């Protein structure tokens, strides 16, 4: 049964890999045999995560990439294919957040959040999706795309208006692509983390916000980054997750199970 989750011979690209959550996902993929390429604008944290993976016996590398630039993503794909001859798994996890009253949200902040959270996913799915589609038509080889969504993509969260809009778009796009590419064996799913403290959301986790989250989370705590790995491996594996596409896999300590 353990073979269901083995990814030896697979190449995974993790966009946003220098972040806390995607970095943990990269470590998990490498631990079961995948060759991992972490792509991020942060040229300091990325190589540090590569060192951690290598010290644990995994294979990983870092490529500087601007996920909001189609040319940068094309260069990323070309570099990975040139070096590793293939890509099998794509994780789109770049994201930013901000909390303001709706009437005080400046237009430039709205544009920035939508660009990082939505455009990056849209462009990566275009760039890597074309590669996946052409390969599937030529050789019958499928692929897995995992887009990182949010609880805000399921139900809007207070105070983070633009973030909620952006993540709803990610969920919608993912389902649409899942339908489009399912006949080719290209699976597209959404990982939906509950509340995991990370760089992008710490500034919005005020004491009253934390109290509200804990009161709505049956497990009564925040998630830890490593607790996302199991869900990622399920969706990444073409054996364990072979019939899973268009899904929103929630990892939230029960938050979404509650209403009041």
C-alpha positions in Angstrom: 0.0 0.0 0.0 2.9 2.4 0.6 3.6 2.3 -3.1 0.4 4.3 -3.7 2.2 7.4 -2.4 5.7 6.8 -3.8 6.7 9.5 -6.3 10.1 8.2 -7.4 10.9 9.3 -11.0 8.4 12.2 -10.8 9.4 15.8 -11.1 7.4 18.4 -9.1 7.5 22.2 -9.5 6.4 24.1 -6.4 5.6 27.7 -7.1 5.9 29.7 -3.9 8.2 27.0 -2.6 10.1 29.4 -0.3 7.1 30.0 1.8 6.3 28.1 5.0 3.4 26.0 3.7 4.7 25.3 0.2 8.1 24.6 1.6 6.7 21.9 3.8 4.9 20.5 0.8 8.2 20.4 -1.1 9.8 18.5 1.7 7.0 16.0 1.8 7.2 15.4 -2.0 11.0 14.9 -1.8 10.6 12.5 1.1 8.7 10.1 -1.1 11.1 10.2 -4.0 10.1 13.2 -6.1 12.6 15.5 -7.6 11.5 18.9 -6.4 12.1 22.3 -8.1 11.1 25.2 -5.8 10.3 28.4 -7.7 10.0 31.7 -5.8 11.1 35.3 -5.9 12.7 34.9 -2.5 16.3 33.9 -3.3 17.3 33.6 0.4 14.7 31.3 1.8 14.4 29.0 -1.2 18.0 27.8 -1.2 17.8 27.3 2.6 14.8 24.9 2.1 16.8 23.1 -0.6 19.5 22.5 1.9 17.0 21.1 4.4 15.7 18.7 1.8 19.2 17.6 0.8 20.2 17.0 4.4 17.2 14.7 4.7 18.2 12.7 1.7 15.9 14.3 -0.9 16.6 15.9 -4.2 15.7 19.5 -4.7 16.8 22.7 -6.4 15.8 26.3 -6.4 14.9 28.5 -9.4 14.3 32.3 -9.0 10.9 33.0 -10.7 8.3 35.7 -10.8 5.0 33.8 -10.9 3.2 36.9 -12.1 5.2 36.9 -15.3 4.4 34.6 -18.2 7.9 34.9 -19.6 9.4 34.0 -16.2 7.2 30.9 -15.9 8.1 29.9 -19.5 11.8 30.1 -18.5 11.1 28.1 -15.4 9.4 25.3 -17.4 12.2 25.3 -20.0 14.9 25.1 -17.3 13.2 22.2 -15.5 12.5 20.2 -18.7 16.1 20.8 -19.9 17.5 19.6 -16.6 15.1 16.8 -15.6 13.5 16.0 -19.0 9.9 16.1 -17.5 7.4 17.7 -15.2 4.7 15.7 -13.6 3.4 17.8 -10.7 2.7 21.5 -10.4 1.8 23.2 -7.1 0.7 26.8 -7.3 1.1 28.4 -3.9 2.1 32.0 -4.3 -0.1 34.3 -2.3 -0.4 37.5 -0.3 -3.1 38.9 2.0 -4.3 42.2 3.6 -7.1 43.2 6.0 -8.9 46.5 5.6 -12.4 47.8 5.8 -13.9 47.4 2.4 -14.3 51.1 1.7 -10.7 51.8 2.5 -9.1 49.2 0.2 -6.9 51.1 -2.3 -7.0 50.1 -5.9 -3.3 49.3 -6.1 -3.6 46.9 -3.2 -6.5 45.2 -4.9 -4.5 44.9 -8.1 -1.5 43.5 -6.2 -3.4 40.8 -4.4 -5.4 39.8 -7.5 -2.1 39.7 -9.5 -0.2 37.5 -7.1 -3.1 35.2 -6.0 -5.0 34.8 -9.2 -2.9 35.8 -12.2 0.0 33.7 -11.0 -2.2 30.6 -10.9 -3.8 31.5 -14.2 -0.5 32.0 -16.0 1.2 28.9 -14.5 -1.8 26.7 -15.5 -1.5 28.1 -19.1 2.3 27.6 -19.3 2.5 24.2 -17.7 -0.9 23.2 -18.9 0.1 23.5 -22.5 3.1 21.3 -21.8 1.0 18.8 -20.0 -1.7 18.7 -22.7 0.8 18.3 -25.6 2.6 15.5 -23.7 -0.7 13.8 -22.9 -1.8 13.9 -26.5 1.5 12.6 -27.7 2.4 10.0 -25.1 -0.7 9.5 -23.0 1.1 10.7 -19.9 -1.0 12.5 -17.3 -0.1 15.1 -14.7 -1.3 16.7 -11.4 -1.9 20.3 -10.8 -2.6 21.4 -7.2 -3.7 25.0 -6.7 -3.6 26.3 -3.1 -7.0 27.7 -2.3 -8.4 28.9 1.1 -11.3 28.7 3.4 -12.1 32.1 1.9 -12.5 30.4 -1.4 -15.4 28.4 0.0 -17.1 31.0 2.1 -15.9 34.7 2.4 -13.9 35.6 5.4 -14.5 38.9 7.1 -12.0 41.7 6.8 -10.1 40.1 3.9 -12.3 41.2 1.1 -9.8 41.1 -1.8 -8.2 37.9 -0.6 -11.6 36.2 -0.5 -12.4 37.3 -4.0 -9.0 36.1 -5.2 -9.3 32.6 -3.7 -12.8 32.2 -4.9 -11.4 32.7 -8.4 -8.7 30.1 -7.8 -11.3 27.5 -6.8 -13.5 28.3 -9.8 -10.6 28.2 -12.3 -9.4 24.9 -10.9 -12.7 23.2 -11.3 -13.1 24.5 -14.8 -9.7 23.2 -15.8 -10.4 19.9 -14.1 -13.4 19.4 -16.3 -11.4 20.5 -19.4 -8.4 18.3 -19.0 -9.9 15.2 -17.3 -10.1 13.2 -20.6 -6.3 13.6 -20.9 -5.5 12.4 -17.5 -4.5 15.8 -16.2 -6.0 16.2 -12.8 -6.5 19.7 -11.2 -7.4 20.0 -7.6 -7.5 22.6 -4.8 -5.8 22.2 -1.5 -7.8 24.1 1.0 -5.9 24.9 4.2 -7.7 26.0 7.3 -5.8 28.4 9.5 -2.1 27.9 9.4 0.1 30.7 10.7 2.4 31.8 7.8 4.1 34.9 6.6 1.2 36.1 4.5 -1.4 36.0 7.3 0.4 36.7 10.5 -0.3 40.4 10.2 -4.1 39.8 10.1 -4.0 37.4 13.1 -4.9 39.9 15.8 -5.8 38.6 19.3 -9.5 39.0 18.7 -9.2 37.3 15.3 -7.3 34.4 16.8 -10.0 34.0 19.5 -12.7 33.9 16.8 -10.8 31.3 14.8 -10.2 29.1 17.8 -13.8 29.3 18.8 -14.8 28.1 15.3 -12.2 25.3 15.0 -13.3 22.1 16.8 -9.7 21.0 17.2 -9.0 24.2 19.0 -5.6 25.0 17.5 -3.9 26.2 14.3 -2.6 23.7 11.8 1.0 22.9 11.4 2.6 23.1 7.9 3.5 19.4 8.0 -0.2 18.5 8.3 -0.7 19.5 4.7 1.7 16.9 3.3 -0.7 13.9 3.4 -3.3 15.8 1.3 -0.7 16.9 -1.1 0.7 13.4 -1.6 -2.8 12.1 -2.2 -3.5 14.6 -4.9 0.0 14.4 -6.4 0.1 10.6 -6.8 -1.3 9.2 -10.0 -2.0 6.0 -8.2 -3.5 7.1 -4.9 -5.3 10.0 -6.4 -6.0 8.6 -9.9 -9.8 9.4 -9.7 -9.6 12.6 -7.9 -10.0 15.8 -9.9 -12.0 19.0 -9.5 -11.9 18.4 -5.7 -11.5 20.9 -2.9 -9.5 18.9 -0.3 -10.1 20.7 3.1 -7.5 20.4 5.9 -8.9 22.7 8.6 -9.3 21.0 12.0 -13.0 21.0 11.4 -13.5 24.7 10.8 -15.6 24.2 7.7 -17.8 21.7 9.6 -19.3 24.4 11.8 -21.8 27.2 11.2 -22.4 28.7 14.7 
